[in-house]
Amino acid sequence: MSQPFAIAVHGGAGTILREQMTPELHQEITETLARAVQAGETLLRTGADALDAAVVAVKVLEDSPLFNAGKGSVLTHTEMVEMDASVMHGKQMDAGAVAGIKHIKNPIELAKDVMLDSEHVMLIGEGAEKFAFENGHDYTEQDYFYTERRYEQLMSMKQKGQFALSESKYPDDKKYGTVGAVALDKQGNLAAATSTGGITNKQYGRVGDTAIIGAGTFAENGNVAVSTTGMGEYFIRKTVASDVAARMRYLKEDIHQACESVIQGELKTMGGEGGLIAVDAQGNIHFAMNSSGMYRASLNSDNELLVKIYADE
Ligand code: ASP
Protein backbone atom coordinates (compact mmCIF):
# COMPACT_ATOMS: atom_id res chain seq x y z
CA MET A 1 0.00 0.00 0.00
CA SER A 2 1.33 3.44 -0.85
CA GLN A 3 2.06 5.91 1.91
CA PRO A 4 -1.06 7.91 2.88
CA PHE A 5 -1.18 11.69 2.61
CA ALA A 6 -3.87 14.18 3.55
CA ILE A 7 -4.61 17.88 3.72
CA ALA A 8 -7.25 19.99 5.46
CA VAL A 9 -7.94 23.73 5.45
CA HIS A 10 -10.10 26.13 7.42
CA GLY A 11 -11.38 29.57 6.50
CA GLY A 12 -12.21 30.64 10.04
CA ALA A 13 -14.71 29.94 12.77
CA GLY A 14 -16.63 33.21 12.44
CA THR A 15 -19.07 31.85 9.88
CA ILE A 16 -21.94 33.78 8.40
CA LEU A 17 -25.40 32.96 9.80
CA ARG A 18 -27.46 30.51 7.74
CA GLU A 19 -30.24 33.03 7.23
CA GLN A 20 -27.77 35.52 5.74
CA MET A 21 -26.05 33.04 3.42
CA THR A 22 -26.96 33.36 -0.25
CA PRO A 23 -26.60 30.46 -2.71
CA GLU A 24 -24.01 32.51 -4.67
CA LEU A 25 -21.88 33.20 -1.60
CA HIS A 26 -22.18 29.58 -0.47
CA GLN A 27 -20.90 28.44 -3.83
CA GLU A 28 -18.05 30.95 -3.87
CA ILE A 29 -16.91 29.94 -0.38
CA THR A 30 -17.10 26.19 -0.96
CA GLU A 31 -15.39 26.44 -4.36
CA THR A 32 -12.51 28.45 -2.88
CA LEU A 33 -12.07 26.02 0.01
CA ALA A 34 -12.06 23.11 -2.46
CA ARG A 35 -9.52 24.92 -4.67
CA ALA A 36 -7.26 25.39 -1.63
CA VAL A 37 -7.18 21.71 -0.64
CA GLN A 38 -6.81 20.68 -4.27
CA ALA A 39 -3.78 22.95 -4.69
CA GLY A 40 -2.16 21.28 -1.68
CA GLU A 41 -3.20 17.79 -2.72
CA THR A 42 -1.68 18.19 -6.20
CA LEU A 43 1.68 18.82 -4.55
CA LEU A 44 1.33 16.02 -2.00
CA ARG A 45 0.46 13.48 -4.70
CA THR A 46 3.77 14.19 -6.46
CA GLY A 47 5.65 13.63 -3.20
CA ALA A 48 6.11 17.27 -2.17
CA ASP A 49 6.75 18.33 1.40
CA ALA A 50 3.81 18.77 3.80
CA LEU A 51 4.72 22.40 4.55
CA ASP A 52 4.88 23.36 0.86
CA ALA A 53 1.39 21.88 0.43
CA ALA A 54 0.02 23.68 3.49
CA VAL A 55 1.49 27.01 2.37
CA VAL A 56 0.13 26.68 -1.18
CA ALA A 57 -3.34 25.94 0.22
CA VAL A 58 -3.19 28.94 2.59
CA LYS A 59 -2.07 31.19 -0.27
CA VAL A 60 -5.25 30.37 -2.22
CA LEU A 61 -7.27 31.55 0.79
CA GLU A 62 -5.05 34.61 1.39
CA ASP A 63 -5.58 35.66 -2.23
CA SER A 64 -9.38 35.46 -1.89
CA PRO A 65 -11.31 38.49 -0.55
CA LEU A 66 -13.74 36.09 1.15
CA PHE A 67 -11.50 35.29 4.10
CA ASN A 68 -9.83 37.29 6.84
CA ALA A 69 -6.22 36.86 5.69
CA GLY A 70 -4.13 38.53 2.98
CA LYS A 71 -6.62 40.21 0.60
CA GLY A 72 -9.81 40.64 2.61
CA SER A 73 -8.10 41.06 5.99
CA VAL A 74 -10.15 42.96 8.56
CA LEU A 75 -9.27 46.56 9.40
CA THR A 76 -7.64 47.86 12.56
CA HIS A 77 -8.85 50.84 14.60
CA THR A 78 -6.71 53.11 12.39
CA GLU A 79 -8.18 51.62 9.20
CA MET A 80 -5.08 49.67 8.31
CA VAL A 81 -4.47 45.99 7.65
CA GLU A 82 -2.06 44.29 10.09
CA MET A 83 -1.56 40.61 9.44
CA ASP A 84 -0.14 37.70 11.48
CA ALA A 85 0.98 34.29 10.20
CA SER A 86 2.96 31.25 11.29
CA VAL A 87 4.16 27.88 10.03
CA MET A 88 5.59 24.77 11.65
CA HIS A 89 7.25 21.70 10.17
CA GLY A 90 7.03 18.60 12.34
CA LYS A 91 10.31 16.92 11.34
CA GLN A 92 12.79 19.09 13.22
CA MET A 93 10.01 21.15 14.83
CA ASP A 94 11.17 24.13 12.80
CA ALA A 95 8.90 27.14 12.92
CA GLY A 96 8.52 30.65 11.53
CA ALA A 97 6.12 33.44 12.47
CA VAL A 98 5.40 37.08 11.62
CA ALA A 99 3.14 39.69 13.21
CA GLY A 100 1.92 43.20 12.39
CA ILE A 101 2.60 42.83 8.64
CA LYS A 102 1.22 45.67 6.51
CA HIS A 103 2.78 45.45 3.06
CA ILE A 104 3.32 41.80 2.15
CA LYS A 105 0.79 40.10 -0.11
CA ASN A 106 1.24 36.61 1.32
CA PRO A 107 2.31 36.70 4.98
CA ILE A 108 2.31 32.88 5.05
CA GLU A 109 5.24 32.81 2.59
CA LEU A 110 7.06 35.32 4.75
CA ALA A 111 6.53 33.13 7.84
CA LYS A 112 8.00 30.21 5.89
CA ASP A 113 11.00 32.33 4.85
CA VAL A 114 11.56 33.32 8.48
CA MET A 115 11.71 29.60 9.27
CA LEU A 116 14.02 28.75 6.38
CA ASP A 117 16.22 31.83 5.97
CA SER A 118 16.56 33.49 9.37
CA GLU A 119 18.09 32.46 12.65
CA HIS A 120 14.84 33.32 14.38
CA VAL A 121 11.32 32.04 14.87
CA MET A 122 9.36 35.27 15.05
CA LEU A 123 9.76 38.69 13.40
CA ILE A 124 7.37 41.61 13.80
CA GLY A 125 6.37 44.89 12.14
CA GLU A 126 8.92 46.98 10.27
CA GLY A 127 11.76 44.57 11.04
CA ALA A 128 9.82 41.67 9.58
CA GLU A 129 9.11 43.70 6.45
CA LYS A 130 12.77 44.71 6.13
CA PHE A 131 13.65 41.01 6.24
CA ALA A 132 10.91 40.37 3.66
CA PHE A 133 12.23 42.94 1.17
CA GLU A 134 15.79 41.64 1.61
CA ASN A 135 14.47 38.18 0.81
CA GLY A 136 12.68 39.05 -2.42
CA HIS A 137 9.15 39.93 -1.28
CA ASP A 138 7.53 42.84 -3.10
CA TYR A 139 6.12 45.90 -1.37
CA THR A 140 2.31 45.75 -1.56
CA GLU A 141 0.26 48.91 -0.99
CA GLN A 142 -2.40 48.81 1.73
CA ASP A 143 -4.95 49.57 -1.01
CA TYR A 144 -4.57 46.01 -2.30
CA PHE A 145 -5.96 44.59 0.97
CA TYR A 146 -8.79 47.09 1.34
CA THR A 147 -12.34 45.88 0.73
CA GLU A 148 -15.54 47.90 1.10
CA ARG A 149 -17.07 45.19 3.26
CA ARG A 150 -14.25 45.36 5.81
CA TYR A 151 -14.60 49.13 6.00
CA GLU A 152 -18.33 48.90 6.75
CA GLN A 153 -17.61 46.22 9.31
CA LEU A 154 -15.04 48.44 11.04
CA MET A 155 -17.44 51.37 11.12
CA SER A 156 -20.11 49.23 12.74
CA MET A 157 -17.62 47.92 15.35
CA LYS A 158 -16.38 51.43 16.09
CA GLN A 159 -19.93 52.66 16.63
CA LYS A 160 -20.51 49.88 19.13
CA GLY A 161 -17.11 50.41 20.73
CA GLN A 162 -16.34 46.71 20.23
CA PHE A 163 -13.76 44.58 18.56
CA ALA A 164 -14.96 41.46 16.88
CA LEU A 165 -14.33 38.02 15.61
CA SER A 166 -17.50 36.05 15.51
CA GLU A 167 -20.46 36.21 13.20
CA SER A 168 -22.56 34.50 15.83
CA LYS A 169 -21.90 37.23 18.39
CA TYR A 170 -22.35 40.11 15.96
CA PRO A 171 -24.68 38.73 13.34
CA ASP A 172 -24.97 41.96 11.39
CA ASP A 173 -21.30 42.08 10.86
CA LYS A 174 -20.73 39.89 7.76
CA LYS A 175 -17.26 38.80 8.63
CA TYR A 176 -15.22 35.82 7.60
CA GLY A 177 -12.30 34.10 9.14
CA THR A 178 -8.68 33.43 9.62
CA VAL A 179 -7.29 30.72 7.35
CA GLY A 180 -5.12 27.68 7.96
CA ALA A 181 -3.95 24.33 6.62
CA VAL A 182 -2.54 21.10 8.01
CA ALA A 183 -0.92 18.38 5.92
CA LEU A 184 0.65 14.93 6.05
CA ASP A 185 3.02 14.10 3.17
CA LYS A 186 4.13 10.76 1.72
CA GLN A 187 7.35 10.93 3.74
CA GLY A 188 5.34 11.08 6.96
CA ASN A 189 6.01 14.76 7.62
CA LEU A 190 3.33 16.78 9.37
CA ALA A 191 3.04 20.56 8.91
CA ALA A 192 0.70 23.40 9.81
CA ALA A 193 0.25 26.95 8.49
CA THR A 194 -2.09 29.73 9.72
CA SER A 195 -2.67 33.30 8.48
CA THR A 196 -4.96 36.14 9.57
CA GLY A 197 -5.85 39.81 9.56
CA GLY A 198 -6.74 39.36 13.25
CA ILE A 199 -9.83 40.97 14.70
CA THR A 200 -11.76 44.03 13.49
CA ASN A 201 -11.02 47.32 15.27
CA LYS A 202 -7.90 45.95 17.01
CA GLN A 203 -5.42 48.54 18.28
CA TYR A 204 -2.11 49.05 20.12
CA GLY A 205 -0.30 46.46 17.95
CA ARG A 206 -2.53 43.63 19.16
CA VAL A 207 -1.27 40.19 18.08
CA GLY A 208 -3.43 37.06 18.20
CA ASP A 209 -2.82 33.32 18.44
CA THR A 210 -2.22 32.97 14.69
CA ALA A 211 1.34 34.26 15.08
CA ILE A 212 2.06 32.17 18.17
CA ILE A 213 3.62 28.74 17.75
CA GLY A 214 1.85 26.36 20.13
CA ALA A 215 -1.31 28.50 20.26
CA GLY A 216 -2.43 28.93 16.63
CA THR A 217 -0.06 26.55 14.88
CA PHE A 218 1.75 23.36 15.88
CA ALA A 219 3.21 20.30 14.13
CA GLU A 220 5.10 17.27 15.41
CA ASN A 221 6.02 14.31 13.21
CA GLY A 222 4.65 10.98 14.41
CA ASN A 223 1.91 12.82 16.29
CA VAL A 224 -0.26 15.65 14.89
CA ALA A 225 -0.42 18.99 13.05
CA VAL A 226 -2.93 21.64 14.21
CA SER A 227 -4.14 25.04 12.95
CA THR A 228 -6.67 27.05 14.96
CA THR A 229 -9.19 29.86 14.52
CA GLY A 230 -11.06 31.77 17.19
CA MET A 231 -10.71 34.58 19.68
CA GLY A 232 -6.92 34.64 19.97
CA GLU A 233 -6.84 36.01 23.52
CA TYR A 234 -8.24 32.67 24.74
CA PHE A 235 -6.33 30.44 22.34
CA ILE A 236 -3.02 31.97 23.46
CA ARG A 237 -3.74 31.43 27.16
CA LYS A 238 -4.86 27.83 26.59
CA THR A 239 -1.95 27.09 24.18
CA VAL A 240 -4.59 25.31 22.13
CA ALA A 241 -2.57 23.79 19.27
CA SER A 242 0.21 22.36 21.44
CA ASP A 243 -2.32 21.15 24.02
CA VAL A 244 -3.88 18.88 21.39
CA ALA A 245 -0.41 17.47 20.63
CA ALA A 246 0.40 17.05 24.33
CA ARG A 247 -2.82 15.13 25.00
CA MET A 248 -2.02 12.76 22.14
CA ARG A 249 1.59 12.38 23.22
CA TYR A 250 1.15 11.91 26.97
CA LEU A 251 -2.43 10.76 27.44
CA LYS A 252 -2.41 8.66 24.27
CA GLU A 253 -5.73 10.18 23.23
CA ASP A 254 -6.62 9.78 19.58
CA ILE A 255 -7.01 12.85 17.35
CA HIS A 256 -10.77 13.01 17.88
CA GLN A 257 -10.59 12.82 21.69
CA ALA A 258 -7.71 15.28 21.96
CA CYS A 259 -9.27 17.93 19.70
CA GLU A 260 -12.71 17.68 21.29
CA SER A 261 -11.32 17.78 24.87
CA VAL A 262 -9.47 20.99 24.09
CA ILE A 263 -12.18 22.78 22.09
CA GLN A 264 -15.19 21.71 24.19
CA GLY A 265 -13.35 21.85 27.54
CA GLU A 266 -12.00 24.75 29.60
CA LEU A 267 -11.45 26.85 26.49
CA LYS A 268 -15.20 26.94 25.89
CA THR A 269 -15.99 27.49 29.59
CA MET A 270 -13.68 30.50 29.60
CA GLY A 271 -15.51 31.95 26.58
CA GLY A 272 -12.95 30.95 23.95
CA GLU A 273 -15.13 30.61 20.89
CA GLY A 274 -13.56 28.98 17.84
CA GLY A 275 -12.26 25.79 16.35
CA LEU A 276 -9.33 23.92 14.85
CA ILE A 277 -8.28 21.49 12.14
CA ALA A 278 -5.87 18.62 12.75
CA VAL A 279 -4.26 15.73 10.89
CA ASP A 280 -2.42 12.85 12.56
CA ALA A 281 0.49 10.67 11.43
CA GLN A 282 -1.89 8.12 9.85
CA GLY A 283 -3.70 10.79 7.82
CA ASN A 284 -6.81 10.96 10.02
CA ILE A 285 -8.35 14.43 9.86
CA HIS A 286 -10.44 16.02 12.57
CA PHE A 287 -12.39 19.29 12.62
CA ALA A 288 -13.45 20.57 16.05
CA MET A 289 -15.47 23.71 16.85
CA ASN A 290 -17.54 25.23 19.64
CA SER A 291 -18.83 27.98 17.32
CA SER A 292 -21.87 27.71 15.04
CA GLY A 293 -19.62 26.83 12.15
CA MET A 294 -16.17 26.83 10.63
CA TYR A 295 -15.37 27.04 6.93
CA ARG A 296 -13.47 23.83 6.26
CA ALA A 297 -12.39 21.30 3.65
CA SER A 298 -10.21 18.22 3.37
CA LEU A 299 -8.84 15.85 0.76
CA ASN A 300 -6.95 12.57 1.29
CA SER A 301 -5.00 10.03 -0.76
CA ASP A 302 -8.26 8.20 -1.60
CA ASN A 303 -9.43 11.43 -3.26
CA GLU A 304 -12.24 11.95 -0.74
CA LEU A 305 -13.13 15.66 -0.87
CA LEU A 306 -15.14 17.14 1.97
CA VAL A 307 -16.29 20.78 2.19
CA LYS A 308 -18.46 22.05 5.06
CA ILE A 309 -19.49 25.28 6.74
CA TYR A 310 -21.86 24.75 9.69
CA ALA A 311 -21.22 22.74 12.85
CA ASP A 312 -24.25 20.49 12.32
CA GLU A 313 -23.25 19.46 8.79
N1 ASP B 1 -7.46 33.78 15.81
C1 ASP B 1 -7.49 35.04 15.12
C2 ASP B 1 -6.99 36.11 16.06
O1 ASP B 1 -7.38 36.14 17.22
C3 ASP B 1 -8.82 35.43 14.61
C4 ASP B 1 -9.61 34.38 13.83
O2 ASP B 1 -9.42 33.18 14.03
O3 ASP B 1 -10.43 34.75 12.96
O4 ASP B 1 -6.28 36.99 15.61
Residues whose N, C-alpha, C, O or C-beta is under 5 A from the ligand:
A	BS01	LIG	G12 G177 T178 T196 G198 I199 G208 D209 T210 T228 T229 G230 M231 G232 E233
